């Protein structure tokens, strides 16, 4: 039996966008992702992180043309906890406004602990199910939680197609995507 998400104003409207205050006019971003530059043929994940980084560079270029100076430091974590700990010793990390963290939970925890100590924001763009942002205001969560996403989608469908009857098909023997 399929379930229909319950929509309440709280589930749809509780999340407020974060405001990042910088110590000066320049925004400092540290990108710590497993680009896996030491591999001959990068994995799909490494390529995903590289594409994400390219998007950051495009956005930074756009902001620069709008008068917002941005400094970006990019580090290959090589998917290594030891490498992450080493990168966190670099002096520019202490004053960074935002640290973009990888999805590996052990690395993510070390980075969030560092950020809490030094007052950095951490952008979690890759761990959709992580709920750290609910307990730590320094965490920026890029993915909308599934229950909120379903509620928004359901609300949109109901408002847009209110004269329609929805039919959900569920496969008995395979995937139910």
Rosetta blueprint (number, residue, H / E / L):
1 X L
2 X L
3 X L
4 X L
5 X L
6 X L
7 X L
8 X L
9 X H
10 X H
11 X H
12 X H
13 X H
14 X L
15 X L
16 X L
17 X L
18 X L
19 X L
20 X L
21 X L
22 X L
23 X L
24 X L
25 X L
26 X L
27 X E
28 X E
29 X E
30 X E
31 X E
32 X E
33 X E
34 X L
35 X L
36 X L
37 X L
38 X L
39 X L
40 X L
41 X L
42 X L
43 X L
44 X H
45 X H
46 X H
47 X H
48 X H
49 X H
50 X H
51 X H
52 X H
53 X H
54 X H
55 X H
56 X H
57 X H
58 X H
59 X H
60 X H
61 X H
62 X H
63 X H
64 X H
65 X H
66 X L
67 X L
68 X L
69 X L
70 X E
71 X E
72 X E
73 X E
74 X E
75 X E
76 X E
77 X L
78 X L
79 X L
80 X L
81 X H
82 X H
83 X H
84 X H
85 X H
86 X H
87 X H
88 X L
89 X L
90 X L
91 X H
92 X H
93 X H
94 X H
95 X L
96 X L
97 X L
98 X E
99 X E
100 X E
101 X E
102 X L
103 X L
104 X L
105 X H
106 X H
107 X H
108 X H
109 X H
110 X H
111 X H
112 X H
113 X H
114 X H
115 X H
116 X H
117 X H
118 X H
119 X L
120 X L
121 X E
122 X E
123 X E
124 X E
125 X L
126 X L
127 X L
128 X L
129 X L
130 X L
131 X L
132 X H
133 X H
134 X H
135 X L
136 X L
137 X L
138 X L
139 X E
140 X E
141 X E
142 X L
143 X L
144 X L
145 X L
146 X H
147 X H
148 X H
149 X H
150 X H
151 X H
152 X H
153 X H
154 X H
155 X H
156 X H
157 X H
158 X H
159 X H
160 X H
161 X L
162 X L
163 X L
164 X L
165 X L
166 X L
167 X L
168 X L
169 X L
170 X L
171 X L
172 X L
173 X L
174 X L
175 X L
176 X L
177 X L
